[in-house]
Amino acid sequence: MNDTPKTADAPRRKSGRPRGGAVDGREAILGKAIPAFSRLGYEAVNLRDLAREAGVNPALAIYHFGSKSDLWLAAVARLVEWMAPRRRSLAEIAESGAPYRERLEDFYREYVRVNAEIPDYGLFILQEAVRPTERQAVVRERLIMPSYLQTRPLLEEGMRLGVIPEQDPTLLFFMTIIPISNLFAGSSMVDPLLQLEARGEDLISGVFEVVMRCLTGQSRAGGS
């Protein structure tokens, strides 16, 4: 039986009466589920084990989520919630009346910071990127496409203005935005080399500078 989601809608609440503290229990389970799906992958996650790790009765996991597939969908919905205010911030930057170069820099600097703050977001996506399942389509539509639709117009504007060399904007999106997410998603692997936590703001600035050179062929100080 294929335990993959058929819809990205939030899972329906199960019938019956929950025990006391059910709302807190649901949040506790979901709080464990997101890093578990991100770091272990879907197949390795067990609903009852997550409930025990969250310190709640495993029956609550069944009551609130019903199945691992529904729990995974709830995790996607929560990631969308996390990103909503950050996407609004990115939209405000892209649509402001500031000079283009300033908007481009502020947009990518903010995107780097977002991924540094919530590395599980990129890791969650990366887990499904290598598995051709129905979950992959959900991740593409709900987590990747919003970034693409938000970023592409900014890249195309840069090409029209001559700030960004003329090229395939879709390819440019995947060659700049996705690697940022993957860098912070793979923090446990690259940290011995990059010392991500120790570098803090210096790392964010360094990643930003590299991305700007990839986009424009110039450092932050150069260009129009």
KETORTOR-960720 format. One record per residue: y, z, x of N, C-alpha, C, O in turn; residue in one letter. Coordinates in steps of 0.02 Angstrom, whole numbers. Layout:
# residues N
{r {Y, Z, X}, {Y, Z, X}, {Y, Z, X}, {Y, Z, X}, a}
...
This chain:
# residues 224
{r {-60, 0, 42}, {0, 0, 0}, {62, 0, 44}, {67, 39, 91}, m}
{r {110, -43, 28}, {170, -50, 69}, {222, 2, 49}, {250, -2, -6}, n}
{r {235, 49, 92}, {282, 104, 77}, {352, 86, 101}, {379, 120, 144}, d}
{r {380, 32, 75}, {447, 10, 94}, {490, 3, 33}, {464, -10, -21}, t}
{r {556, 12, 40}, {600, 11, -19}, {608, -58, -49}, {609, -108, -13}, p}
{r {614, -60, -114}, {628, -123, -148}, {701, -128, -169}, {723, -180, -192}, k}
{r {737, -75, -161}, {808, -74, -179}, {844, -25, -135}, {813, 22, -109}, t}
{r {909, -35, -126}, {949, 10, -85}, {982, 63, -128}, {1021, 103, -102}, a}
{r {968, 64, -193}, {998, 115, -235}, {972, 184, -216}, {917, 191, -190}, d}
{r {1012, 236, -231}, {991, 304, -217}, {930, 320, -259}, {925, 297, -316}, a}
{r {883, 358, -232}, {822, 374, -270}, {837, 414, -332}, {883, 455, -333}, p}
{r {798, 402, -385}, {809, 438, -447}, {783, 509, -442}, {734, 523, -408}, r}
{r {818, 554, -477}, {798, 624, -478}, {734, 632, -517}, {725, 603, -570}, r}
{r {688, 671, -490}, {624, 683, -523}, {632, 732, -580}, {676, 775, -580}, k}
{r {588, 726, -630}, {589, 772, -686}, {562, 839, -665}, {530, 846, -614}, s}
{r {577, 890, -707}, {554, 957, -692}, {610, 1002, -669}, {665, 978, -656}, g}
{r {597, 1065, -664}, {648, 1114, -646}, {641, 1134, -573}, {587, 1156, -552}, r}
{r {694, 1126, -533}, {690, 1146, -463}, {696, 1221, -456}, {722, 1255, -501}, p}
{r {672, 1247, -402}, {681, 1318, -388}, {752, 1332, -364}, {790, 1285, -350}, r}
{r {769, 1395, -360}, {836, 1414, -337}, {851, 1385, -269}, {807, 1381, -226}, g}
{r {915, 1366, -259}, {936, 1339, -196}, {914, 1267, -185}, {911, 1244, -128}, g}
{r {899, 1231, -240}, {873, 1163, -234}, {923, 1116, -203}, {905, 1074, -162}, a}
{r {987, 1124, -221}, {1038, 1079, -194}, {1044, 1088, -118}, {1046, 1040, -81}, v}
{r {1046, 1152, -97}, {1049, 1165, -25}, {986, 1139, 9}, {988, 1113, 65}, d}
{r {929, 1145, -25}, {866, 1120, 3}, {867, 1046, 12}, {843, 1020, 62}, g}
{r {894, 1010, -36}, {899, 937, -31}, {941, 918, 29}, {922, 873, 67}, r}
{r {997, 951, 38}, {1041, 935, 94}, {1008, 952, 161}, {1016, 917, 210}, e}
{r {971, 1007, 161}, {937, 1027, 223}, {884, 975, 242}, {878, 957, 301}, a}
{r {846, 951, 193}, {795, 901, 207}, {827, 836, 231}, {805, 806, 279}, i}
{r {881, 815, 196}, {915, 753, 215}, {946, 759, 285}, {946, 711, 323}, l}
{r {971, 818, 300}, {999, 829, 366}, {948, 823, 422}, {965, 802, 477}, g}
{r {886, 840, 408}, {832, 830, 456}, {806, 759, 457}, {784, 734, 508}, k}
{r {810, 726, 398}, {780, 660, 391}, {817, 607, 432}, {786, 564, 462}, a}
{r {884, 610, 432}, {922, 557, 466}, {906, 555, 541}, {890, 501, 566}, i}
{r {911, 611, 577}, {891, 607, 648}, {818, 591, 659}, {799, 561, 709}, p}
{r {775, 613, 612}, {704, 598, 619}, {690, 524, 612}, {655, 495, 654}, a}
{r {717, 492, 560}, {709, 420, 553}, {740, 383, 611}, {714, 332, 634}, f}
{r {797, 408, 636}, {832, 375, 690}, {795, 380, 756}, {792, 331, 794}, s}
{r {766, 437, 770}, {737, 449, 837}, {661, 438, 840}, {634, 422, 892}, r}
{r {628, 447, 782}, {555, 439, 781}, {532, 374, 750}, {479, 349, 766}, l}
{r {572, 347, 705}, {552, 288, 668}, {519, 306, 602}, {493, 362, 594}, g}
{r {520, 261, 556}, {496, 273, 488}, {424, 298, 486}, {409, 347, 453}, y}
{r {380, 264, 521}, {309, 280, 516}, {292, 350, 539}, {244, 380, 515}, e}
{r {331, 377, 585}, {315, 443, 614}, {342, 501, 573}, {326, 559, 587}, a}
{r {381, 486, 521}, {412, 540, 481}, {364, 561, 425}, {334, 519, 392}, v}
{r {359, 626, 416}, {318, 655, 362}, {362, 698, 318}, {397, 742, 342}, n}
{r {360, 685, 253}, {405, 718, 205}, {395, 793, 205}, {444, 831, 207}, l}
{r {334, 816, 202}, {320, 888, 200}, {340, 922, 266}, {365, 978, 266}, r}
{r {327, 889, 321}, {346, 917, 386}, {422, 926, 391}, {446, 975, 418}, d}
{r {458, 877, 365}, {532, 882, 366}, {555, 942, 325}, {600, 979, 345}, l}
{r {523, 952, 267}, {542, 1009, 225}, {529, 1074, 262}, {571, 1120, 260}, a}
{r {473, 1080, 296}, {458, 1141, 333}, {509, 1151, 389}, {532, 1207, 401}, r}
{r {527, 1097, 424}, {577, 1103, 477}, {644, 1123, 450}, {683, 1157, 484}, e}
{r {658, 1103, 389}, {722, 1121, 357}, {721, 1191, 329}, {773, 1217, 307}, a}
{r {661, 1222, 329}, {656, 1290, 305}, {654, 1296, 229}, {673, 1347, 201}, g}
{r {630, 1243, 195}, {626, 1245, 122}, {555, 1229, 101}, {515, 1204, 140}, v}
{r {540, 1245, 39}, {474, 1233, 11}, {460, 1158, 9}, {501, 1120, -17}, n}
{r {404, 1136, 36}, {387, 1064, 34}, {388, 1034, -35}, {399, 974, -43}, p}
{r {377, 1076, -87}, {379, 1050, -155}, {448, 1023, -173}, {454, 977, -214}, a}
{r {500, 1051, -142}, {567, 1027, -155}, {577, 955, -128}, {614, 916, -157}, l}
{r {543, 940, -74}, {548, 872, -47}, {521, 822, -97}, {550, 768, -107}, a}
{r {464, 839, -128}, {435, 796, -179}, {480, 792, -240}, {489, 739, -269}, i}
{r {508, 849, -260}, {551, 852, -319}, {613, 807, -309}, {630, 768, -354}, y}
{r {645, 813, -252}, {708, 777, -242}, {698, 704, -222}, {738, 661, -242}, h}
{r {647, 689, -184}, {641, 622, -156}, {579, 584, -178}, {578, 523, -177}, f}
{r {528, 620, -199}, {469, 587, -225}, {424, 555, -173}, {364, 565, -173}, g}
{r {454, 516, -129}, {415, 481, -78}, {457, 474, -15}, {518, 484, -16}, s}
{r {424, 456, 40}, {459, 445, 103}, {506, 386, 96}, {561, 385, 125}, k}
{r {485, 336, 58}, {528, 277, 48}, {593, 296, 15}, {647, 273, 34}, s}
{r {589, 339, -36}, {650, 361, -71}, {693, 405, -25}, {754, 402, -28}, d}
{r {661, 445, 16}, {699, 486, 63}, {736, 441, 113}, {793, 454, 130}, l}
{r {702, 388, 135}, {734, 341, 182}, {795, 308, 150}, {847, 301, 182}, w}
{r {789, 289, 86}, {846, 260, 50}, {904, 311, 43}, {962, 292, 48}, l}
{r {886, 373, 33}, {938, 425, 30}, {973, 432, 97}, {1033, 445, 100}, a}
{r {935, 425, 151}, {965, 427, 218}, {1013, 369, 228}, {1067, 378, 257}, a}
{r {994, 310, 205}, {1039, 252, 210}, {1103, 266, 171}, {1158, 253, 195}, v}
{r {1095, 292, 109}, {1154, 307, 68}, {1199, 357, 102}, {1260, 351, 97}, a}
{r {1171, 406, 136}, {1211, 456, 170}, {1248, 425, 230}, {1306, 442, 243}, r}
{r {1215, 380, 266}, {1248, 345, 321}, {1307, 303, 296}, {1359, 299, 328}, l}
{r {1297, 271, 238}, {1351, 233, 208}, {1410, 280, 191}, {1468, 262, 203}, v}
{r {1394, 338, 165}, {1447, 388, 150}, {1483, 408, 214}, {1545, 412, 215}, e}
{r {1446, 421, 266}, {1477, 441, 330}, {1525, 388, 355}, {1579, 403, 381}, w}
{r {1505, 325, 347}, {1546, 271, 374}, {1605, 252, 329}, {1651, 220, 353}, m}
{r {1604, 270, 266}, {1655, 248, 219}, {1726, 264, 243}, {1768, 219, 246}, a}
{r {1742, 327, 260}, {1810, 341, 283}, {1826, 307, 349}, {1884, 290, 362}, p}
{r {1776, 297, 391}, {1787, 264, 455}, {1800, 189, 444}, {1841, 159, 479}, r}
{r {1767, 160, 395}, {1781, 90, 379}, {1851, 82, 350}, {1885, 33, 364}, r}
{r {1872, 130, 311}, {1941, 128, 285}, {1991, 131, 341}, {2041, 95, 341}, r}
{r {1977, 173, 390}, {2021, 178, 448}, {2024, 113, 486}, {2077, 91, 507}, s}
{r {1966, 81, 496}, {1963, 17, 530}, {2000, -37, 491}, {2034, -79, 520}, l}
{r {1993, -35, 424}, {2028, -84, 383}, {2104, -76, 388}, {2141, -125, 391}, a}
{r {2127, -13, 390}, {2198, 0, 396}, {2225, -27, 463}, {2280, -54, 466}, e}
{r {2185, -20, 515}, {2205, -46, 580}, {2209, -122, 578}, {2259, -152, 600}, i}
{r {2157, -154, 553}, {2153, -227, 553}, {2207, -258, 510}, {2231, -313, 525}, a}
{r {2226, -224, 456}, {2272, -254, 407}, {2344, -229, 416}, {2387, -247, 377}, e}
{r {2356, -190, 467}, {2424, -165, 478}, {2469, -222, 502}, {2445, -277, 518}, s}
{r {2533, -210, 503}, {2580, -261, 525}, {2593, -261, 600}, {2640, -294, 624}, g}
{r {2552, -225, 637}, {2562, -221, 710}, {2545, -288, 742}, {2509, -329, 713}, a}
{r {2570, -300, 804}, {2552, -361, 840}, {2476, -366, 847}, {2441, -316, 850}, p}
{r {2452, -428, 849}, {2379, -439, 848}, {2343, -402, 904}, {2294, -368, 892}, y}
{r {2368, -409, 965}, {2333, -378, 1021}, {2326, -302, 1011}, {2274, -273, 1028}, r}
{r {2377, -272, 984}, {2375, -200, 971}, {2323, -183, 919}, {2286, -134, 926}, e}
{r {2320, -223, 866}, {2270, -212, 814}, {2199, -221, 841}, {2154, -182, 825}, r}
{r {2189, -273, 880}, {2123, -285, 909}, {2101, -227, 952}, {2044, -204, 946}, l}
{r {2145, -203, 995}, {2127, -147, 1039}, {2113, -84, 999}, {2064, -50, 1011}, e}
{r {2157, -69, 951}, {2148, -8, 911}, {2084, -11, 870}, {2049, 39, 862}, d}
{r {2067, -70, 844}, {2007, -79, 804}, {1944, -65, 846}, {1901, -26, 826}, f}
{r {1940, -95, 904}, {1880, -86, 946}, {1878, -17, 977}, {1824, 11, 987}, y}
{r {1935, 11, 994}, {1936, 79, 1020}, {1909, 128, 968}, {1871, 174, 984}, r}
{r {1930, 119, 905}, {1906, 161, 851}, {1832, 152, 839}, {1796, 200, 826}, e}
{r {1808, 90, 844}, {1737, 77, 833}, {1695, 110, 888}, {1641, 137, 874}, y}
{r {1718, 108, 949}, {1683, 142, 1003}, {1680, 217, 989}, {1628, 248, 998}, v}
{r {1736, 245, 967}, {1738, 317, 954}, {1691, 337, 898}, {1658, 388, 901}, r}
{r {1689, 296, 845}, {1644, 310, 789}, {1571, 314, 812}, {1535, 359, 793}, v}
{r {1550, 266, 853}, {1481, 266, 876}, {1467, 322, 925}, {1410, 346, 929}, n}
{r {1517, 343, 962}, {1509, 401, 1006}, {1499, 464, 965}, {1463, 509, 986}, a}
{r {1533, 468, 908}, {1529, 527, 866}, {1463, 532, 828}, {1436, 587, 820}, e}
{r {1437, 475, 805}, {1375, 476, 765}, {1325, 426, 793}, {1313, 374, 763}, i}
{r {1295, 442, 851}, {1247, 396, 881}, {1186, 382, 838}, {1155, 329, 846}, p}
{r {1169, 428, 793}, {1111, 416, 750}, {1122, 355, 705}, {1073, 325, 681}, d}
{r {1184, 337, 692}, {1198, 278, 650}, {1170, 215, 684}, {1133, 177, 653}, y}
{r {1189, 205, 746}, {1163, 146, 782}, {1089, 150, 793}, {1054, 98, 791}, g}
{r {1063, 209, 806}, {991, 217, 819}, {950, 203, 756}, {896, 175, 760}, l}
{r {976, 224, 700}, {943, 211, 636}, {935, 135, 626}, {882, 112, 606}, f}
{r {988, 99, 640}, {987, 26, 634}, {938, -4, 684}, {898, -48, 668}, i}
{r {940, 21, 745}, {898, -6, 798}, {824, 3, 783}, {783, -40, 799}, l}
{r {805, 59, 751}, {735, 71, 734}, {708, 16, 688}, {650, -3, 695}, q}
{r {750, -8, 643}, {727, -59, 595}, {737, -129, 621}, {707, -177, 594}, e}
{r {778, -138, 672}, {793, -205, 698}, {731, -240, 726}, {727, -301, 725}, a}
{r {683, -201, 750}, {624, -231, 782}, {564, -234, 736}, {509, -251, 757}, v}
{r {575, -215, 672}, {519, -214, 625}, {535, -258, 565}, {580, -241, 526}, r}
{r {500, -314, 555}, {513, -359, 499}, {486, -331, 433}, {435, -355, 409}, p}
{r {520, -282, 405}, {499, -251, 343}, {554, -260, 291}, {608, -286, 305}, t}
{r {539, -238, 230}, {591, -238, 177}, {648, -191, 196}, {704, -202, 174}, e}
{r {633, -140, 235}, {686, -94, 255}, {737, -130, 299}, {797, -114, 296}, r}
{r {714, -178, 338}, {760, -215, 382}, {814, -250, 341}, {872, -251, 361}, q}
{r {795, -278, 284}, {843, -312, 241}, {895, -263, 213}, {954, -280, 207}, a}
{r {872, -203, 197}, {918, -151, 172}, {968, -132, 225}, {1028, -127, 212}, v}
{r {944, -122, 286}, {989, -104, 342}, {1039, -160, 355}, {1098, -147, 366}, v}
{r {1016, -221, 353}, {1061, -278, 365}, {1117, -280, 312}, {1175, -288, 329}, r}
{r {1098, -273, 248}, {1147, -279, 195}, {1194, -219, 189}, {1253, -228, 175}, e}
{r {1168, -159, 201}, {1208, -100, 188}, {1243, -72, 250}, {1295, -39, 244}, r}
{r {1215, -83, 308}, {1243, -53, 368}, {1274, -105, 417}, {1324, -90, 449}, l}
{r {1243, -164, 422}, {1269, -213, 469}, {1321, -260, 437}, {1374, -271, 466}, i}
{r {1306, -286, 377}, {1351, -334, 346}, {1421, -306, 335}, {1470, -343, 345}, m}
{r {1430, -244, 314}, {1499, -218, 307}, {1539, -222, 372}, {1598, -238, 371}, p}
{r {1506, -208, 428}, {1541, -213, 492}, {1557, -286, 508}, {1612, -302, 532}, s}
{r {1510, -330, 494}, {1521, -401, 507}, {1579, -429, 466}, {1623, -462, 492}, y}
{r {1578, -414, 401}, {1630, -440, 357}, {1699, -412, 373}, {1750, -443, 360}, l}
{r {1699, -352, 402}, {1762, -321, 421}, {1788, -347, 488}, {1849, -352, 498}, q}
{r {1743, -364, 533}, {1763, -383, 600}, {1777, -458, 608}, {1822, -477, 644}, t}
{r {1738, -499, 573}, {1745, -571, 583}, {1816, -598, 572}, {1840, -636, 614}, r}
{r {1851, -578, 518}, {1918, -605, 509}, {1965, -587, 567}, {2009, -627, 585}, p}
{r {1956, -528, 596}, {1998, -509, 653}, {1983, -552, 713}, {2029, -571, 750}, l}
{r {1920, -568, 724}, {1902, -612, 780}, {1928, -683, 769}, {1953, -714, 816}, l}
{r {1922, -707, 709}, {1946, -775, 694}, {2022, -779, 702}, {2048, -830, 726}, e}
{r {2057, -726, 683}, {2129, -725, 692}, {2146, -729, 766}, {2192, -765, 786}, e}
{r {2110, -693, 807}, {2121, -694, 879}, {2110, -763, 909}, {2146, -783, 955}, g}
{r {2061, -800, 882}, {2049, -867, 906}, {2106, -914, 887}, {2127, -957, 926}, m}
{r {2131, -906, 826}, {2187, -948, 804}, {2249, -936, 847}, {2288, -982, 860}, r}
{r {2258, -873, 867}, {2317, -856, 907}, {2307, -870, 982}, {2354, -866, 1021}, l}
{r {2247, -887, 1001}, {2234, -901, 1071}, {2222, -839, 1114}, {2219, -844, 1175}, g}
{r {2216, -780, 1082}, {2202, -719, 1119}, {2129, -715, 1138}, {2111, -692, 1192}, v}
{r {2086, -739, 1092}, {2013, -741, 1104}, {1993, -814, 1112}, {2012, -855, 1070}, i}
{r {1956, -831, 1164}, {1934, -900, 1172}, {1895, -925, 1112}, {1857, -887, 1082}, p}
{r {1903, -987, 1094}, {1869, -1017, 1037}, {1793, -1016, 1048}, {1769, -1038, 1100}, e}
{r {1757, -988, 999}, {1685, -983, 1003}, {1657, -964, 935}, {1695, -954, 888}, q}
{r {1592, -957, 930}, {1560, -939, 868}, {1577, -866, 852}, {1556, -821, 889}, d}
{r {1614, -852, 798}, {1634, -783, 783}, {1575, -738, 766}, {1577, -678, 779}, p}
{r {1523, -766, 735}, {1464, -726, 719}, {1429, -703, 783}, {1410, -645, 789}, t}
{r {1421, -750, 829}, {1390, -732, 893}, {1432, -681, 930}, {1406, -634, 959}, l}
{r {1498, -690, 928}, {1543, -643, 963}, {1538, -574, 932}, {1540, -524, 968}, l}
{r {1532, -570, 867}, {1522, -506, 833}, {1461, -470, 860}, {1464, -412, 880}, f}
{r {1405, -506, 862}, {1342, -475, 883}, {1342, -460, 958}, {1305, -416, 981}, f}
{r {1382, -495, 996}, {1384, -483, 1068}, {1433, -427, 1087}, {1434, -406, 1145}, m}
{r {1472, -403, 1039}, {1520, -349, 1054}, {1507, -286, 1012}, {1498, -232, 1040}, t}
{r {1504, -294, 947}, {1496, -235, 904}, {1427, -203, 912}, {1423, -142, 921}, i}
{r {1374, -242, 908}, {1306, -214, 910}, {1292, -179, 976}, {1263, -124, 975}, i}
{r {1310, -207, 1034}, {1297, -171, 1097}, {1332, -103, 1100}, {1306, -57, 1132}, p}
{r {1389, -96, 1068}, {1422, -31, 1067}, {1377, 20, 1033}, {1366, 75, 1059}, i}
{r {1352, 2, 974}, {1306, 47, 938}, {1244, 62, 979}, {1221, 119, 983}, s}
{r {1216, 10, 1010}, {1154, 19, 1048}, {1163, 64, 1109}, {1118, 102, 1127}, n}
{r {1222, 60, 1140}, {1235, 102, 1199}, {1230, 176, 1181}, {1195, 214, 1215}, l}
{r {1264, 196, 1128}, {1263, 266, 1109}, {1197, 285, 1075}, {1176, 343, 1079}, f}
{r {1166, 237, 1041}, {1100, 251, 1011}, {1049, 266, 1064}, {1005, 308, 1054}, a}
{r {1054, 232, 1121}, {1006, 244, 1175}, {1029, 295, 1225}, {1011, 290, 1284}, g}
{r {1067, 343, 1203}, {1098, 392, 1249}, {1046, 430, 1290}, {1058, 444, 1349}, s}
{r {989, 446, 1260}, {939, 485, 1298}, {911, 444, 1356}, {891, 473, 1407}, s}
{r {909, 379, 1349}, {882, 337, 1402}, {934, 323, 1457}, {918, 323, 1516}, m}
{r {996, 310, 1436}, {1047, 289, 1485}, {1087, 348, 1513}, {1124, 339, 1561}, v}
{r {1080, 407, 1483}, {1121, 463, 1505}, {1111, 481, 1579}, {1160, 497, 1613}, d}
{r {1050, 478, 1607}, {1044, 493, 1678}, {1086, 447, 1722}, {1104, 466, 1778}, p}
{r {1101, 387, 1698}, {1141, 340, 1736}, {1215, 344, 1719}, {1258, 342, 1763}, l}
{r {1230, 350, 1654}, {1300, 348, 1632}, {1331, 417, 1620}, {1392, 423, 1618}, l}
{r {1288, 469, 1613}, {1313, 537, 1600}, {1362, 536, 1541}, {1420, 554, 1547}, q}
{r {1337, 515, 1483}, {1378, 504, 1425}, {1417, 566, 1403}, {1478, 563, 1393}, l}
{r {1382, 622, 1397}, {1416, 682, 1372}, {1468, 707, 1422}, {1522, 729, 1402}, e}
{r {1453, 705, 1485}, {1499, 731, 1536}, {1562, 689, 1541}, {1615, 716, 1557}, a}
{r {1557, 624, 1528}, {1614, 581, 1537}, {1663, 581, 1479}, {1722, 566, 1488}, r}
{r {1640, 599, 1420}, {1684, 608, 1362}, {1731, 550, 1350}, {1709, 493, 1341}, g}
{r {1796, 565, 1350}, {1847, 515, 1336}, {1848, 459, 1388}, {1864, 402, 1372}, e}
{r {1831, 476, 1449}, {1829, 424, 1501}, {1777, 371, 1484}, {1787, 312, 1498}, d}
{r {1721, 392, 1454}, {1669, 344, 1435}, {1694, 299, 1380}, {1685, 238, 1382}, l}
{r {1727, 328, 1330}, {1753, 288, 1274}, {1802, 236, 1301}, {1801, 178, 1280}, i}
{r {1846, 257, 1346}, {1894, 211, 1376}, {1859, 157, 1416}, {1879, 99, 1415}, s}
{r {1807, 176, 1453}, {1771, 128, 1494}, {1736, 75, 1452}, {1738, 16, 1468}, g}
{r {1702, 98, 1398}, {1669, 50, 1354}, {1720, 4, 1321}, {1709, -56, 1316}, v}
{r {1775, 33, 1300}, {1828, -7, 1270}, {1853, -62, 1317}, {1862, -119, 1297}, f}
{r {1865, -44, 1379}, {1890, -92, 1428}, {1840, -149, 1439}, {1860, -207, 1443}, e}
{r {1776, -133, 1443}, {1725, -185, 1452}, {1724, -232, 1393}, {1720, -293, 1401}, v}
{r {1728, -204, 1332}, {1727, -245, 1272}, {1788, -291, 1269}, {1782, -349, 1251}, v}
{r {1846, -265, 1287}, {1906, -306, 1286}, {1902, -364, 1335}, {1925, -419, 1320}, m}
{r {1872, -352, 1392}, {1863, -407, 1440}, {1815, -459, 1413}, {1825, -519, 1422}, r}
{r {1763, -436, 1378}, {1716, -483, 1347}, {1750, -525, 1293}, {1736, -585, 1286}, c}
{r {1795, -494, 1256}, {1828, -529, 1202}, {1881, -578, 1226}, {1884, -635, 1203}, l}
{r {1922, -556, 1273}, {1982, -595, 1291}, {1980, -622, 1362}, {2020, -666, 1379}, t}
{r {1935, -596, 1404}, {1935, -616, 1473}, {1988, -581, 1514}, {2000, -598, 1572}, g}
{r {2020, -531, 1483}, {2073, -494, 1516}, {2064, -420, 1505}, {2030, -399, 1458}, q}
{r {2095, -379, 1547}, {2095, -307, 1538}, {2145, -289, 1484}, {2183, -331, 1460}, s}
{r {2146, -226, 1465}, {2191, -202, 1414}, {2264, -217, 1432}, {2305, -231, 1389}, r}
{r {2280, -213, 1497}, {2349, -221, 1517}, {2372, -294, 1516}, {2432, -308, 1516}, a}
{r {2324, -341, 1514}, {2342, -411, 1517}, {2347, -441, 1448}, {2337, -407, 1397}, g}
{r {2364, -505, 1446}, {2364, -542, 1383}, {2426, -531, 1342}, {2472, -497, 1364}, g}
{r {2427, -562, 1282}, {2486, -559, 1239}, {2479, -504, 1189}, {2524, -493, 1148}, s}
